[in-house]
Amino acid sequence: MRNPAGFGGVRKLTGKRRKPYQAIVTTGYDMVDGKAKQVQKSIGTFATRKEAMAALAEYSNNPDLFDGKTMTFSDLYNQWKKTLVARSENTKRQKQSFFNTSEILHNKPIKTITNEELQILVSSKESNATQGNYISFFRDMWRYAMAQGWATRNPAEYLLKTAQRKETIINPFSYEEYLMMPKEYDLFFYTGLRADEMLRLRKEHIRTEDNIIVVPGTKTDNSFRYVPISPKIAPIIEEKADRIWTLH
C-alpha cells in the first residue's frame, strides 16, 4: 500500500549496516532545467522498515521534533530512550534518573546546549563514579542525535570528571596504645611483614653487613624479597638468637 502524499518514504541503504532503513521526507522543491525536483532530508536510519515507518508517522504529527534547531533536550531523550528497549530495567531506571536530575536542560534546544552547561551538571555530583555515569549518559544521547542528523556536534565529548578523591586514612592504634605494646611489635611496623613471614624468619635471613632482611617466599624455594633494616629495629634483631619473632 502506498504512503499518503507528503508522508515520506523508506529506502534500504546498500551494504551491510546495523541500521539499513532510512526514513526520507520531502521538504520542498527546486527548479532544475525547468522541472521541479524534490528536496529531501533524512529523519534517521533504523534497524527495521517498521521502525522507519513509525518515525515517519511521528514526523507527520510533529515535524519540529526532528529538527535540531527546535528539538529540546527532552525531545532527544524521549527518542534516544527507545534504543534502551533491550537493556535491563535497572539501566532504564538509572537513565531516567539522570534525565530527571537534569531538569534545567529539559526545555532547551539541543543546538544551544554548551559543554560548559553540561560540565556544571557533571561537576555538581560528588563522586568520580557518578560523574562518569553522567558523562556517558550525555555522550550517548548526543552521539545518537548526530547519527540521526539532528546535531552536528557533541558538546559532551570533552566533559571531565572533577571530583576529588577522598583518601581513607587507616590508623588502627593510638599513640598511647602503641607505647603499651611490646617493642617486638616494631618488627611488624618497620618491615611490613605478614605474620606467616615473620614466623618463618630466622637469624640466617638477616644480612647485617648491608642491613638487609632476606624474606623467604611461600611459593618456591627460590622466591624471596629484600627488606631494609631500620635503625629502630636493629637492636631488637641483634638480641634474637634463632627465631626472629619471639616475645621471650
C-alpha positions in Angstrom: 0.0 0.0 0.0 1.3 3.4 -1.0 2.0 6.1 1.7 -0.2 9.2 1.7 1.0 12.2 -0.3 3.6 14.1 1.6 4.1 11.4 4.2 7.6 10.4 3.0 9.1 7.1 2.3 11.6 4.4 3.4 14.6 3.2 1.4 17.1 0.5 2.1 20.7 1.6 2.0 23.3 -0.5 0.3 25.9 -2.6 2.1 25.9 -4.3 5.5 24.6 -1.8 8.1 23.3 -2.1 11.6 20.5 0.3 10.6 19.9 -0.1 6.8 16.5 1.6 6.6 16.4 5.3 6.0 13.3 7.4 6.5 13.1 10.2 3.9 10.7 13.2 3.8 10.3 15.9 1.1 10.9 19.4 2.4 10.3 21.4 -0.8 11.2 21.6 -4.5 14.0 23.1 -6.6 13.6 24.0 -10.2 16.2 22.2 -12.3 16.1 22.7 -16.1 12.6 23.9 -15.9 11.5 20.9 -13.9 10.6 20.7 -10.2 13.0 18.5 -8.3 12.2 17.2 -4.8 14.4 18.4 -1.9 14.6 15.5 0.6 16.0 15.1 4.0 16.7 12.1 6.2 15.0 11.9 9.6 17.1 9.0 10.7 18.2 5.4 10.0 16.6 2.4 11.6 17.2 -1.3 12.1 13.8 -2.3 10.5 11.4 -0.9 8.0 8.7 -0.9 10.7 10.8 1.4 12.9 11.4 3.7 9.9 7.7 3.9 9.2 6.9 4.7 12.8 9.4 7.5 12.6 7.7 8.9 9.5 4.4 8.8 11.4 5.9 10.7 14.3 7.4 13.2 11.9 4.0 13.7 10.3 2.4 14.5 13.6 5.3 16.8 14.9 7.9 17.8 12.2 9.7 20.1 14.7 10.6 17.1 16.7 13.1 16.0 14.0 14.6 19.5 13.6 17.8 20.0 15.5 17.1 23.7 15.7 13.9 23.2 17.8 14.4 19.7 19.3 14.7 20.1 23.0 16.7 18.0 25.5 13.5 16.3 26.5 12.6 15.5 22.9 16.0 14.0 22.3 15.8 11.9 25.5 12.4 10.6 24.6 13.7 9.5 21.2 17.0 8.1 22.5 15.5 6.1 25.3 13.8 3.9 22.7 17.2 2.5 22.0 17.3 1.1 25.5 14.4 -1.3 24.8 16.7 -4.4 25.2 18.5 -3.1 28.3 17.8 -4.1 31.8 15.1 -2.4 33.9 17.8 -1.2 36.3 19.6 0.5 33.4 16.4 2.2 32.2 15.7 3.5 35.7 19.2 4.8 36.0 19.0 6.7 32.7 15.6 8.1 33.7 17.1 9.3 37.0 19.9 11.1 35.1 17.3 12.8 32.9 15.1 13.8 35.9 18.1 15.4 37.7 19.0 17.4 34.5 15.8 19.4 34.7 17.5 22.7 33.9 18.1 21.4 30.3 14.7 19.9 29.6 13.2 22.7 27.6 16.4 23.9 25.9 17.0 23.2 22.2 19.9 20.8 21.9 21.7 23.0 19.5 22.0 25.7 22.2 23.3 23.5 24.9 27.0 24.0 25.6 29.9 21.9 27.0 30.0 24.4 30.0 26.4 23.8 30.9 26.9 20.0 30.9 30.1 20.3 32.8 28.4 22.3 35.6 25.8 19.5 35.9 28.6 16.8 36.0 30.7 18.7 38.5 27.7 19.0 40.8 27.9 15.3 41.5 30.1 14.2 44.4 31.9 11.1 43.3 34.1 10.3 40.2 31.9 7.2 39.6 28.7 9.2 39.4 30.3 11.9 37.3 31.5 9.2 34.9 28.0 7.8 34.6 26.5 11.2 33.7 29.3 11.9 31.2 28.4 8.6 29.4 24.7 9.4 29.5 25.2 12.8 27.8 27.7 11.5 25.3 25.5 8.6 24.2 22.5 10.9 23.8 24.4 13.3 21.5 26.1 10.6 19.5 22.6 9.3 18.8 21.4 12.8 17.8 24.4 13.1 15.4 23.8 9.7 13.9 20.2 10.8 13.2 21.3 14.1 11.7 19.7 16.2 14.5 23.0 17.6 15.7 26.4 18.4 14.1 28.5 18.5 17.3 28.7 16.7 20.6 29.1 19.1 23.5 29.6 16.2 25.9 32.7 14.9 24.1 35.2 16.6 26.3 33.5 16.5 29.7 35.8 15.9 32.6 35.5 14.2 36.0 36.4 16.8 38.6 35.5 15.1 41.9 38.4 15.0 44.4 39.4 11.5 45.5 38.9 11.0 49.2 41.8 9.2 50.8 40.9 6.7 53.5 43.2 7.2 56.5 43.7 4.0 58.4 45.1 4.4 61.9 44.2 1.3 63.9 46.2 2.3 67.0 46.5 5.4 69.0 50.0 6.5 70.1 49.2 5.7 73.7 48.2 2.1 72.6 51.4 1.8 70.6 53.5 2.7 73.7 51.8 -0.1 75.6 52.8 -2.8 73.1 56.0 -4.9 73.5 58.9 -3.4 71.5 59.0 -6.6 69.4 55.9 -5.4 67.6 58.2 -2.8 65.9 59.4 -5.7 63.8 56.0 -5.7 62.1 55.6 -1.9 62.0 59.0 -1.2 60.4 59.2 -4.1 57.9 55.5 -4.6 56.8 56.0 -8.4 57.0 52.9 -10.6 57.2 52.5 -12.8 60.3 53.4 -16.0 58.5 56.5 -14.4 57.0 57.6 -13.3 60.5 57.1 -16.7 61.9 59.4 -18.3 59.2 62.1 -15.6 59.7 65.4 -16.9 61.2 68.6 -15.2 62.2 70.2 -16.6 59.0 67.9 -14.4 56.9 69.5 -11.3 58.4 72.4 -9.8 56.4 74.0 -7.5 58.9 76.8 -6.5 56.6 74.3 -4.4 54.4 71.4 -4.2 56.8 69.0 -6.3 54.7 66.4 -8.9 55.7 66.0 -11.6 53.1 62.4 -12.6 53.3 61.7 -16.2 52.1 58.8 -16.7 49.7 55.9 -19.1 50.1 55.5 -20.4 46.5 59.0 -21.7 45.6 62.3 -22.2 47.4 63.9 -19.5 45.2 61.3 -16.8 45.8 62.4 -14.1 48.2 62.5 -10.3 48.6 64.7 -7.8 50.4 63.6 -5.5 53.2 65.9 -2.9 54.7 66.5 -2.9 58.4 65.5 0.3 60.1 67.8 1.6 62.9 64.7 1.4 65.1 64.6 -2.4 64.9 68.3 -3.2 64.6 68.8 -3.6 68.3 65.8 -5.9 68.6 67.2 -8.2 65.9 70.6 -8.3 67.5 69.1 -9.6 70.7 67.5 -12.6 68.9 69.1 -16.0 68.9 67.5 -18.1 66.2 63.8 -17.2 65.6 63.3 -13.5 65.0 59.7 -13.5 66.2 59.7 -14.3 70.0 58.3 -12.5 72.9 60.6 -14.1 75.5 
